[in-house]
Amino acid sequence: MSSAHLVLIPSYNTGPKLAETVAAARAAWPAVWVVVDGSTDGSAAPLGAIEDPGFRLIERPVNGGKGAALLDALQRAAAEGFTHALTMDADGQHPADRIADFMTASAARPEAMVLGTPVFGPEAPQIRVRGRRVSNWWAGLETLWSTPGGEAIADSLFGFRVYPIAPLLAIMGRTRWMRRYDFDAEAVVRLAWAGVPALNIPARVRYLAPAEGGSSHFRYGRDNLLLTGMHARLMTGFLLRLPALLLRRGRS
């Protein structure tokens, strides 16, 4: 196990699933941090009783979005010597039993971002499965010829992944975006632009019904509009980079 790798779990009103997710993550990895992003449901209360030097609870008073919560934790993690962070959702969708596999892959390729490729079960809403294909198509275009030494980005939205912290912080420090639902997709595109190679590993994803404690803060209208604006920004960036990419491709 790498002592420079940690698990980061951002959470906003995920109810009892938060404690279950944290317990599963702590069983798989010694360093687990949770960022409670302005939750109002009391879900962080059980975590206050955890006495473990590898565990940390960061509570933000106001909800700022997934990217903002992760940025807060990444800055603190970098200051304490961590070099890589595996992010996972707090709602039970992501496979804690794959944490060690992803960390091992990251330790073998520390320069890379290790991206989960979701394997959906029959319960997955087809509107979500089909909708993410649109974002993945745009991300593939935006990163065309931008992943030397790595693979094409297989999925831009699956949040179960390992980031090298330093380049991610550098990118987030140069933009006011990547603070909400746009974080996952924009992070992988901009990291690819920065020369960070991608490594894709399949991982199952579960969509839990409300009776199972499942919760989702995704709003189809609001968040799809946010993603549309994000891809418009990224396509502009891609077109500005295109002459240099073509020149480099012509020389190779």
Backbone bond lengths (Angstrom), bond angles and torsions (degrees), N, CA, C in turn:
res aa  C-N    CA-C-N  psi(-1)  N-CA   C-N-CA  omega(-1)  CA-C   N-CA-C  phi
1 M - - - 1.456 - - 1.516 109.83 -
2 S 1.318 115.94 135.82 1.452 121.08 179.28 1.519 109.74 -85.41
3 S 1.318 116.87 126.42 1.458 120.45 178.05 1.522 111.82 -76.41
4 A 1.334 117.03 -6.68 1.464 120.82 179.43 1.523 111.65 -95.18
5 H 1.327 118.09 0.80 1.459 122.79 179.14 1.527 109.81 -108.02
6 L 1.323 116.44 138.93 1.466 119.77 174.57 1.517 110.01 -137.33
7 V 1.323 115.19 164.13 1.455 122.66 176.60 1.524 107.91 -101.76
8 L 1.343 116.48 131.23 1.464 122.14 176.66 1.527 109.09 -115.75
9 I 1.321 115.97 128.15 1.466 121.65 -179.15 1.522 108.85 -123.56
10 P 1.329 118.76 102.86 1.467 120.09 173.27 1.526 109.86 -80.48
11 S 1.316 116.84 144.93 1.460 119.38 -176.06 1.520 110.88 -144.74
12 Y 1.327 114.37 138.65 1.469 120.42 172.20 1.528 108.55 -141.25
13 N 1.313 116.25 109.41 1.465 123.01 176.18 1.535 112.69 49.57
14 T 1.328 115.56 54.32 1.465 119.28 179.30 1.533 112.48 -99.81
15 G 1.326 117.70 5.25 1.453 121.05 173.26 1.519 113.51 62.88
16 P 1.342 117.35 -152.20 1.469 121.48 -176.86 1.520 113.94 -60.54
17 K 1.333 118.11 -21.80 1.465 120.22 -179.75 1.521 111.57 -61.71
18 L 1.320 117.99 -26.63 1.460 119.87 179.97 1.525 110.98 -60.58
19 A 1.325 117.67 -49.81 1.465 120.81 -179.59 1.524 110.96 -62.00
20 E 1.338 117.42 -38.33 1.459 120.33 178.62 1.529 111.18 -65.57
21 T 1.318 116.01 -42.85 1.465 120.17 179.74 1.517 111.04 -64.48
22 V 1.318 116.42 -41.82 1.464 120.48 -179.94 1.528 110.25 -64.58
23 A 1.313 117.61 -42.24 1.464 120.56 179.18 1.524 110.82 -61.87
24 A 1.328 117.05 -42.18 1.468 120.29 179.36 1.520 111.15 -66.47
25 A 1.332 117.20 -39.98 1.462 120.39 179.42 1.522 111.25 -67.22
26 R 1.324 117.61 -40.71 1.462 120.96 -179.73 1.528 111.15 -67.93
27 A 1.336 117.01 -28.62 1.461 119.91 176.00 1.519 111.63 -70.76
28 A 1.345 116.21 -22.27 1.460 120.62 -176.66 1.512 113.44 -99.77
29 W 1.347 117.67 -22.74 1.469 120.09 -174.23 1.525 110.25 -150.38
30 P 1.341 118.85 141.31 1.470 120.09 -173.59 1.520 115.41 -75.51
31 A 1.331 118.45 -27.17 1.464 121.25 -177.13 1.516 109.28 -109.32
32 V 1.328 116.51 108.29 1.464 122.48 -178.57 1.525 108.77 -132.06
33 W 1.329 115.64 123.33 1.458 121.36 175.61 1.527 108.94 -115.66
34 V 1.324 114.85 141.47 1.460 121.26 177.44 1.528 108.45 -119.04
35 V 1.329 115.74 133.15 1.464 121.10 176.26 1.524 107.52 -112.89
36 V 1.313 116.40 108.38 1.460 121.41 177.96 1.531 107.15 -89.60
37 D 1.316 115.17 112.01 1.460 121.62 -169.17 1.532 111.82 -95.73
38 G 1.321 115.10 72.89 1.459 119.71 176.73 1.511 114.47 70.46
39 S 1.325 118.20 29.83 1.465 121.07 -179.61 1.527 111.08 -64.07
40 T 1.327 115.03 148.00 1.464 120.76 179.67 1.526 111.97 -121.51
41 D 1.347 117.12 8.06 1.467 120.47 -174.55 1.522 113.49 -100.43
42 G 1.336 117.92 4.34 1.458 120.67 179.93 1.510 114.73 74.50
43 S 1.325 117.93 10.75 1.463 120.56 -175.87 1.523 113.19 -66.43
44 A 1.329 117.83 -21.13 1.467 120.31 -179.42 1.528 112.65 -80.77
45 A 1.319 117.84 -15.74 1.462 121.06 -173.90 1.528 113.69 -55.45
46 P 1.346 120.43 -46.94 1.473 119.12 -179.19 1.530 113.43 -63.62
47 L 1.317 117.41 -23.71 1.463 120.02 -176.96 1.521 111.82 -74.53
48 G 1.317 116.75 -20.47 1.466 119.69 -179.57 1.512 113.49 -65.21
49 A 1.336 117.15 -18.91 1.460 120.73 -178.93 1.523 112.82 -87.51
50 I 1.325 118.39 -4.65 1.463 121.00 -178.07 1.528 109.85 -74.66
51 E 1.315 116.08 123.27 1.464 121.86 177.26 1.522 107.86 -114.08
52 D 1.321 115.71 97.15 1.452 122.19 -175.69 1.518 107.70 -156.46
53 P 1.339 118.21 123.26 1.474 119.34 -178.38 1.517 113.59 -62.00
54 G 1.338 117.28 -20.40 1.454 119.67 179.49 1.512 113.84 -86.55
55 F 1.338 116.72 -6.66 1.456 120.65 -177.41 1.527 110.68 -106.72
56 R 1.336 114.78 141.23 1.455 119.26 175.36 1.513 109.67 -141.76
57 L 1.323 114.54 138.83 1.452 122.22 176.38 1.518 108.89 -112.71
58 I 1.324 116.06 119.51 1.459 122.16 177.35 1.522 107.18 -110.82
59 E 1.316 117.30 120.80 1.456 121.41 -178.76 1.525 109.97 -112.05
60 R 1.316 115.40 119.80 1.458 122.18 177.59 1.536 108.48 -96.99
61 P 1.328 117.43 131.89 1.473 118.73 -173.39 1.521 114.46 -69.48
62 V 1.334 117.35 -27.07 1.467 121.42 -176.44 1.523 108.87 -129.08
63 N 1.323 116.14 138.53 1.459 120.47 178.84 1.529 110.32 -65.99
64 G 1.343 115.85 125.08 1.457 120.50 -179.88 1.504 113.86 -120.14
65 G 1.343 117.90 -6.34 1.442 121.77 -178.93 1.518 112.06 107.84
66 K 1.331 114.91 159.86 1.458 121.03 -176.24 1.520 111.87 -58.20
67 G 1.320 116.93 -49.00 1.457 120.01 -178.02 1.512 112.40 -61.94
68 A 1.327 116.97 -40.91 1.465 120.54 179.55 1.527 110.82 -64.67
69 A 1.337 116.47 -40.80 1.465 120.06 178.87 1.527 110.84 -64.31
70 L 1.328 116.45 -43.48 1.461 119.60 179.74 1.526 111.13 -67.34
71 L 1.320 117.66 -37.72 1.461 120.08 178.53 1.523 110.59 -59.80
72 D 1.305 116.88 -44.34 1.465 121.61 177.79 1.527 110.28 -56.33
73 A 1.335 116.74 -48.55 1.465 120.85 -177.95 1.523 111.64 -69.85
74 L 1.323 117.66 -39.48 1.469 120.72 -179.41 1.516 111.65 -62.94
75 Q 1.307 117.03 -38.94 1.466 120.11 178.15 1.522 110.82 -63.30
76 R 1.324 116.44 -42.80 1.471 120.12 178.82 1.533 110.67 -68.14
77 A 1.333 116.51 -39.34 1.462 120.10 -179.28 1.520 110.64 -64.94
78 A 1.333 117.50 -43.08 1.455 120.81 179.03 1.525 110.65 -62.30
79 A 1.315 117.12 -38.77 1.468 120.77 179.75 1.519 111.46 -65.14
80 E 1.334 117.61 -23.54 1.462 121.42 -179.42 1.532 112.48 -99.66
81 G 1.329 117.00 9.07 1.456 120.21 172.56 1.507 116.92 96.24
82 F 1.331 117.88 3.11 1.461 119.46 176.49 1.526 109.55 -75.64
83 T 1.318 116.32 142.71 1.465 121.29 -177.94 1.523 113.05 -112.09
84 H 1.337 118.20 -20.94 1.457 122.05 -176.91 1.528 109.86 -140.15
85 A 1.330 114.91 146.27 1.459 119.97 179.77 1.517 110.29 -134.54
86 L 1.322 115.72 129.80 1.461 121.34 171.60 1.522 107.46 -93.71
87 T 1.321 117.13 122.54 1.459 121.04 177.89 1.521 109.52 -99.59
88 M 1.320 115.27 142.14 1.457 120.30 176.53 1.519 108.91 -149.25
89 D 1.323 116.27 150.70 1.455 121.25 -179.72 1.521 110.62 -73.99
90 A 1.329 114.57 156.83 1.462 120.79 -176.04 1.520 113.19 -91.87
91 D 1.337 117.66 -2.91 1.460 120.38 -170.21 1.519 115.23 -96.20
92 G 1.335 117.46 11.51 1.462 120.42 176.50 1.509 115.34 86.92
93 Q 1.339 117.93 3.74 1.468 119.60 -178.74 1.525 112.38 -77.56
94 H 1.311 117.79 -29.33 1.461 120.56 -171.67 1.531 111.77 -95.68
95 P 1.333 117.38 149.18 1.473 121.73 -171.68 1.531 113.43 -86.32
96 A 1.313 116.04 99.36 1.462 119.67 179.14 1.525 112.07 -60.41
97 D 1.332 117.18 -26.63 1.457 119.08 -179.06 1.534 112.75 -71.77
98 R 1.337 118.01 -5.03 1.457 121.06 176.75 1.531 112.09 -102.35
99 I 1.319 117.17 1.54 1.465 119.83 -177.82 1.524 111.13 -57.22
100 A 1.334 117.43 -49.86 1.466 120.39 -177.01 1.520 111.63 -61.34
101 D 1.344 117.79 -38.13 1.460 121.10 178.84 1.532 111.09 -62.71
102 F 1.320 116.01 -44.21 1.464 119.88 -179.60 1.529 110.93 -67.78
103 M 1.322 117.37 -38.60 1.459 120.58 178.72 1.530 110.60 -66.25
104 T 1.325 116.61 -38.70 1.463 120.17 177.81 1.522 110.60 -63.11
105 A 1.322 116.37 -43.20 1.464 120.25 177.84 1.526 110.97 -62.75
106 S 1.319 116.77 -39.00 1.458 120.71 178.77 1.521 111.87 -67.42
107 A 1.329 116.87 -40.24 1.464 119.92 178.45 1.519 111.62 -63.91
108 A 1.336 116.72 -32.79 1.459 120.80 178.69 1.525 111.80 -75.54
109 R 1.340 116.69 -28.94 1.463 121.98 178.94 1.523 108.92 -129.46
110 P 1.331 118.37 70.08 1.472 120.13 -173.01 1.517 114.29 -64.73
111 E 1.326 117.37 -19.18 1.464 120.03 179.64 1.519 112.06 -79.51
112 A 1.335 117.65 -11.31 1.463 122.37 -171.66 1.524 112.05 -99.57
113 M 1.340 114.60 161.21 1.462 120.98 166.00 1.521 106.90 -98.92
114 V 1.319 116.23 130.10 1.457 121.61 -177.61 1.523 107.49 -99.42
115 L 1.328 116.29 111.38 1.459 122.01 -171.00 1.520 111.22 -106.86
116 G 1.312 115.93 129.52 1.447 120.00 174.43 1.519 111.23 -74.28
117 T 1.314 116.06 136.98 1.458 122.39 173.01 1.518 107.05 -106.49
118 P 1.334 118.87 113.83 1.467 119.97 -171.01 1.522 113.79 -67.81
119 V 1.319 115.31 135.46 1.454 123.02 172.14 1.532 105.83 -108.68
120 F 1.327 116.54 107.60 1.456 121.50 -172.29 1.520 111.66 -85.21
121 G 1.319 114.71 144.75 1.447 121.06 172.23 1.517 110.24 -90.24
122 P 1.324 117.84 175.36 1.468 121.09 -178.27 1.525 113.51 -65.56
123 E 1.347 116.76 -17.12 1.459 119.70 -177.79 1.528 113.08 -82.98
124 A 1.315 117.12 -8.58 1.463 120.96 -176.83 1.533 110.45 -64.79
125 P 1.330 118.40 129.41 1.470 120.42 178.29 1.525 110.68 -62.08
126 Q 1.318 116.10 125.45 1.467 119.76 -175.66 1.521 112.17 -64.49
127 I 1.332 117.26 -28.39 1.461 118.84 178.29 1.520 110.88 -65.56
128 R 1.341 116.47 -33.05 1.464 120.17 177.30 1.533 110.60 -75.03
129 V 1.337 116.25 -40.62 1.465 120.36 -179.27 1.523 110.44 -63.91
130 R 1.323 116.43 -46.47 1.464 120.00 -179.55 1.516 111.58 -70.58
131 G 1.326 116.27 -37.72 1.456 119.92 -177.85 1.516 113.00 -63.68
132 R 1.334 117.32 -36.27 1.459 119.28 -178.08 1.529 111.48 -70.80
133 R 1.341 116.64 -21.28 1.458 118.34 177.46 1.524 111.26 -62.79
134 V 1.337 116.28 -31.91 1.462 120.04 178.59 1.516 109.88 -65.18
135 S 1.336 116.56 -47.68 1.463 120.03 178.98 1.519 111.31 -63.23
136 N 1.324 117.03 -38.52 1.464 120.40 179.50 1.526 111.54 -66.00
137 W 1.338 116.87 -36.93 1.461 120.13 177.86 1.519 110.68 -63.47
138 W 1.330 116.36 -45.10 1.463 119.65 178.92 1.530 110.98 -64.71
139 A 1.321 117.36 -42.29 1.463 119.94 179.44 1.520 110.98 -62.38
140 G 1.347 116.82 -37.23 1.461 119.74 176.85 1.514 111.99 -62.88
141 L 1.340 116.30 -40.56 1.460 119.93 178.02 1.525 111.22 -68.13
142 E 1.312 116.59 -42.62 1.476 121.43 -177.01 1.522 112.73 -66.22
143 T 1.329 116.59 -24.24 1.466 120.32 -179.88 1.522 112.23 -106.84
144 L 1.325 116.82 15.85 1.460 120.56 178.63 1.526 110.23 -57.24
145 W 1.340 116.62 128.05 1.465 124.01 179.43 1.538 112.71 64.00
146 S 1.342 116.68 19.95 1.465 119.38 -176.40 1.514 113.14 -113.01
147 T 1.352 117.99 8.39 1.465 119.37 -175.37 1.527 111.50 -122.45
148 P 1.333 118.52 55.26 1.466 118.97 176.79 1.530 110.28 -64.45
149 G 1.319 115.66 136.68 1.458 119.76 179.89 1.507 114.13 79.63
150 G 1.327 116.79 2.42 1.454 119.61 -179.40 1.520 110.80 -137.48
151 E 1.317 115.70 -171.51 1.453 122.02 -179.69 1.520 109.47 -102.19
152 A 1.324 116.60 161.72 1.453 119.92 171.29 1.529 109.18 -64.24
153 I 1.296 116.95 148.20 1.462 121.18 -179.09 1.525 109.28 -69.76
154 A 1.328 116.50 115.67 1.462 120.87 -176.05 1.524 111.91 -78.55
155 D 1.321 118.05 -36.19 1.457 121.02 178.98 1.524 108.33 -146.64
156 S 1.328 115.60 126.87 1.461 120.44 -174.73 1.513 113.73 -91.41
157 L 1.337 118.25 -12.08 1.458 120.50 -170.22 1.526 114.85 -112.47
158 F 1.320 117.73 -15.47 1.464 119.88 -176.57 1.524 109.02 -71.51
159 G 1.331 116.49 117.51 1.454 120.63 -172.04 1.509 115.62 -82.37
160 F 1.324 118.37 2.72 1.476 121.16 177.50 1.516 107.14 -89.30
161 R 1.337 116.23 100.13 1.471 120.84 -172.82 1.518 110.45 -163.09
162 V 1.340 115.66 162.21 1.466 121.43 178.40 1.523 108.47 -112.32
163 Y 1.334 115.18 125.75 1.464 121.02 178.18 1.529 110.65 -106.93
164 P 1.345 118.79 140.09 1.454 119.78 162.16 1.529 107.41 -72.99
165 I 1.318 116.96 124.68 1.461 121.25 -167.75 1.529 112.83 -68.56
166 A 1.317 118.33 -45.29 1.467 120.70 -173.07 1.528 113.10 -58.04
167 P 1.338 119.76 -52.32 1.467 117.80 179.37 1.518 113.32 -65.33
168 L 1.329 117.88 -32.03 1.457 119.87 178.50 1.523 111.02 -66.71
169 L 1.329 117.10 -42.67 1.466 119.96 177.48 1.527 111.20 -64.27
170 A 1.321 116.57 -37.75 1.462 119.62 179.12 1.523 110.61 -62.27
171 I 1.315 116.50 -42.09 1.467 121.21 179.81 1.526 111.04 -66.86
172 M 1.330 117.15 -46.53 1.454 120.07 -178.09 1.518 112.38 -66.74
173 G 1.325 116.21 -26.17 1.455 119.87 177.82 1.514 113.76 -72.48
174 R 1.352 116.67 -13.71 1.460 120.57 -177.85 1.519 113.14 -102.38
175 T 1.335 117.78 2.58 1.454 120.04 -178.20 1.519 110.46 -142.53
176 R 1.332 115.50 151.18 1.467 119.58 175.96 1.521 110.99 -92.36
177 W 1.331 116.88 -3.04 1.450 121.26 178.73 1.526 109.81 -87.06
178 M 1.323 117.60 -165.70 1.467 123.32 179.13 1.525 112.69 63.19
179 R 1.317 117.42 30.83 1.459 119.93 -177.59 1.526 113.00 -107.12
180 R 1.335 117.47 -15.20 1.456 120.25 -177.34 1.528 109.83 -125.29
181 Y 1.334 117.44 -136.86 1.462 120.62 -176.08 1.526 112.06 -66.30
182 D 1.318 116.60 -16.52 1.464 120.12 178.52 1.524 113.02 -76.01
183 F 1.315 118.28 -3.33 1.463 121.02 -173.49 1.520 113.12 -60.35
184 D 1.323 117.73 -54.34 1.471 120.76 -170.19 1.519 112.51 -58.85
185 A 1.335 116.68 -50.23 1.468 119.69 -176.34 1.529 111.61 -69.14
186 E 1.330 116.43 -44.00 1.470 118.35 -177.80 1.519 111.32 -68.26
187 A 1.319 117.53 -32.89 1.460 120.48 179.73 1.525 111.22 -61.39
188 V 1.348 117.49 -46.90 1.463 118.47 -176.64 1.526 111.43 -69.62
189 V 1.335 117.36 -36.55 1.463 119.52 179.42 1.526 110.32 -65.64
190 R 1.306 116.87 -47.99 1.469 119.60 -177.37 1.530 111.72 -69.61
191 L 1.321 117.49 -32.92 1.463 119.15 174.82 1.525 110.65 -65.77
192 A 1.330 116.70 -39.76 1.467 119.76 176.39 1.522 110.40 -61.88
193 W 1.326 117.05 -41.65 1.465 120.65 176.98 1.528 111.25 -61.30
194 A 1.318 115.90 -32.11 1.465 120.23 -179.37 1.521 112.36 -81.58
195 G 1.335 117.71 1.16 1.456 121.11 177.30 1.505 115.11 91.07
196 V 1.342 117.42 12.15 1.466 120.56 177.89 1.525 108.14 -83.24
197 P 1.329 118.87 117.10 1.477 120.22 -178.63 1.518 111.59 -70.94
198 A 1.318 115.51 157.02 1.459 121.89 -179.71 1.524 110.35 -109.07
199 L 1.320 115.24 142.32 1.455 122.97 173.91 1.526 106.83 -127.72
200 N 1.324 118.02 119.32 1.466 122.80 -176.32 1.529 111.19 -99.79
201 I 1.335 116.10 131.92 1.460 121.83 178.13 1.524 108.79 -132.34
202 P 1.337 118.76 126.93 1.473 120.45 179.21 1.528 111.21 -64.68
203 A 1.322 115.22 144.83 1.468 121.36 176.44 1.526 108.11 -153.54
204 R 1.305 115.92 138.65 1.461 119.25 -178.34 1.531 109.90 -71.77
205 V 1.310 115.23 153.64 1.462 121.77 174.95 1.521 107.94 -132.97
206 R 1.326 116.74 138.06 1.465 122.00 -179.21 1.521 109.56 -113.35
207 Y 1.302 115.73 133.35 1.464 121.44 171.34 1.530 107.21 -102.90
208 L 1.318 115.97 107.06 1.456 120.89 -175.24 1.519 111.01 -85.61
209 A 1.314 116.07 138.11 1.456 121.80 176.11 1.528 109.05 -73.02
210 P 1.334 118.37 157.01 1.469 120.08 177.83 1.524 112.85 -54.56
211 A 1.327 117.43 -33.95 1.465 120.14 179.00 1.523 112.05 -66.38
212 E 1.339 116.59 -21.78 1.459 121.22 178.04 1.525 111.81 -92.91
213 G 1.301 117.12 4.00 1.459 120.90 -177.94 1.509 113.77 92.68
214 G 1.326 117.18 8.82 1.453 120.43 -179.66 1.517 111.73 -70.76
215 S 1.328 115.67 145.76 1.455 121.29 177.24 1.518 108.54 -147.10
216 S 1.316 115.82 148.30 1.462 119.95 178.98 1.515 109.05 -141.83
217 H 1.333 115.11 134.63 1.457 120.34 176.80 1.527 110.81 -104.73
218 F 1.338 115.82 10.72 1.463 119.45 177.43 1.521 109.04 -72.42
219 R 1.331 116.30 130.38 1.456 122.65 176.59 1.525 107.65 -117.83
220 Y 1.320 116.04 118.31 1.461 120.48 -170.12 1.520 112.37 -57.47
221 G 1.320 117.75 -47.03 1.456 119.95 -178.74 1.516 112.42 -69.20
222 R 1.321 116.36 -55.10 1.470 121.41 -176.94 1.518 112.12 -61.30
223 D 1.322 117.14 -49.30 1.461 119.70 -172.80 1.524 112.47 -77.39
224 N 1.320 117.79 -31.72 1.458 118.61 174.59 1.527 110.84 -68.09
225 L 1.331 116.84 -34.33 1.464 120.10 174.82 1.524 110.20 -65.11
226 L 1.332 116.50 -40.02 1.463 120.73 177.45 1.525 110.84 -62.76
227 L 1.334 116.93 -43.07 1.464 120.68 178.59 1.524 111.75 -66.12
228 T 1.329 116.96 -36.05 1.462 120.05 178.31 1.524 110.71 -63.31
229 G 1.319 116.43 -45.69 1.459 119.51 176.94 1.513 112.43 -62.97
230 M 1.342 116.03 -38.14 1.465 120.04 178.49 1.518 111.13 -62.10
231 H 1.328 117.07 -46.79 1.459 119.25 -178.43 1.529 111.18 -68.66
232 A 1.322 117.64 -29.19 1.464 119.25 174.39 1.527 110.22 -64.08
233 R 1.320 117.17 -42.16 1.476 120.85 176.78 1.522 111.01 -62.99
234 L 1.333 115.02 -45.53 1.458 119.10 -176.28 1.526 111.87 -68.61
235 M 1.322 117.34 -36.48 1.460 119.00 177.11 1.523 110.77 -65.58
236 T 1.322 116.78 -37.44 1.464 119.64 175.40 1.521 110.09 -60.72
237 G 1.330 115.62 -44.02 1.461 119.56 177.54 1.513 112.22 -63.18
238 F 1.333 116.59 -39.50 1.465 120.47 178.57 1.527 110.99 -63.21
239 L 1.328 117.32 -44.64 1.459 120.56 -179.01 1.524 111.14 -64.74
240 L 1.331 117.22 -35.04 1.464 119.83 176.59 1.524 111.62 -68.23
241 R 1.326 116.75 -30.03 1.457 121.36 179.92 1.525 112.42 -85.70
242 L 1.322 116.89 -15.58 1.458 121.42 -170.64 1.532 114.10 -57.41
243 P 1.342 120.20 -45.03 1.474 118.09 179.49 1.530 113.08 -57.34
244 A 1.337 116.77 -42.43 1.464 119.98 179.22 1.522 111.12 -67.19
245 L 1.334 117.20 -37.13 1.456 120.24 178.04 1.520 111.56 -65.23
246 L 1.321 116.45 -41.99 1.455 120.28 178.54 1.520 111.69 -65.53
247 L 1.334 116.61 -38.64 1.445 120.58 178.04 1.518 110.89 -64.58
248 R 1.324 116.20 -43.71 1.468 120.41 179.06 1.518 110.63 -65.44
249 R 1.330 115.99 -39.30 1.455 119.73 179.44 1.530 110.81 -66.45
250 G 1.329 117.27 -36.32 1.451 120.73 178.82 1.515 113.11 -67.06
251 R 1.322 116.18 -28.13 1.474 120.27 -178.86 1.524 112.07 -84.44
252 S 1.340 116.88 -18.49 1.466 119.53 -175.81 1.519 111.04 -83.67
